[in-house]
Amino acid sequence: MRQLIIIGSGPAGFTAAIYAARAELKPLVIASSVETGGELTKTTEVENFPGFPEGIQGPDLMIKMQEQAEKFGAEIVYDDAVSVELEGPIKRVTVGAGTTYEALAVIYATGSAYRHLGLPDEQRLSGHGVSWCATCDGFFFRQKNIAVVGGGDSAMEEATFLTRFADKVTVIHRKDTLRASKIMQERAFADPKIEFAWNKTVSAIHGESAVTGVTLTDTVTGETSELALDGLFIAIGNDPRVHLVHGQLDLAPEGTIAVQGRSSRTNLEGVFAAGDVIDPTYRQAITAAGSGTVAALDAEKYLAELDPTLTASADGDAPVSPVTASA
Ligand code: NDP
């Protein structure tokens, strides 16, 4: 058994791991099977993380955070948590390979997942012109005509990045003003390859084996129009990844995990939450990192106050000691 398991490997998870490892809690980080590093691994230049005046690539920042956590003794499992039992003094986390890990405390830092439009052909054409990741797929759209849906920072960032490859990028937004920050808006407005389709939603995606176009519906007049496209990037925000904790952890009205005041404490003793999964508002790499710090300090305090016989049995010196899943 471990003292602490951290689920998630974005800025919140790895920052929690750095603090917990420095406190000699030897945390086990469940880092995901394909997405270690979280959403920042899908972004390009991060210009607003303090300490990097020249900017840093998102994937590089996450590699550095992981190296820092491992340097102090955090261990990483490259698998997804598929079920959790968080009630009671001993917490259990089962991963995709079927192994169950036990710990006295858990930090839940699973971040958020891309929102979908909810259209019938969206999933079918995913990977065939429909994408949620410009840095992953932009390369395939050299000299093509593509569109980005959304009016926030993500949509502006994706649109601007995609002009490196595409001949034309149309931003499709359901309003006539953007939600994105001023600097991101100005960058997009100044780009000659970017056009805007205001007050429009995508009501259908067309294409047999690959995207050929979309139907747009005007949100003011209700009129529909067709737009021929080679690719459609969806950047309409994220939803917190809470599907594993339904019925165990209380949620806030926004759908994030509810925490007590400025702490990371959830409704369950020994279970802490951090990062985008608790944050419907700020959702920045740096705020997630700060939130991971809070969770590690809360977990450290919780563990220090437990019965010493219990913590002695959670021998962090032992190698990862899986419990075979019973079901
Ligand atoms: P946001 O929630 O900020 O924006 C989502 C956008 O998508 C909004 O314009 C919204 O429209 C639109 N939208 C939502 N649902 C739908 C739908 N079903 N159909 C059509 N449009 C829809 O999400 P982001 O991912 O852009 O940003 C999340 C957070 O990450 C923000 O805090 C942002 O600042 C941050 N971020 C920062 C970056 C940076 O600083 N470099 C880069 C990327 C993100 P409406 O406006 O009408 O609600």
Residues whose N, C-alpha, C, O or C-beta is under 5 A from the ligand:
A	BS01	NDP	H116 G150 G151 G152 D153 S154 A155 E157 R174 K175 R179 A235 I236 G237 N238 T281 Y282 R283
